């Protein structure tokens, strides 16, 4: 009888350890998949789907409260195809990453930057009045354009 109990313990211990590891792996995989679904892999900006879901939510909130508007800016990088053609796709990727970083640096934590597709980005400015929107979105765009130009153009062009 002692041999059967010992055998059961020897079999059960690795099995329970294996189940715990499997559960932990599954949980991590689900967390990773959720993060991937929310963010663009290249830029770290919100994904198009998550941005649109967030936008719908913010529109519902603004309608319910009637206290503020929900400004949205849609922008794209002008002449992006020329950057890709002239400097290569790796440089184009760098420009997209840089643009997203500059937007995040210029905006509040409550604002959202999304890569909608290609070189198109959406910027959501919740709880922002229309008057406050303009400096915020213009600051993001001008800082990004100037710094992207510094990456790809000779220094004398950006002074």
Beta strands, then each sheet from edge to edge (+ up, - down):
strand 1: 71-76
strand 2: 112-117
strand 3: 120-125
sheet 1: 1+ 3- 2+
end
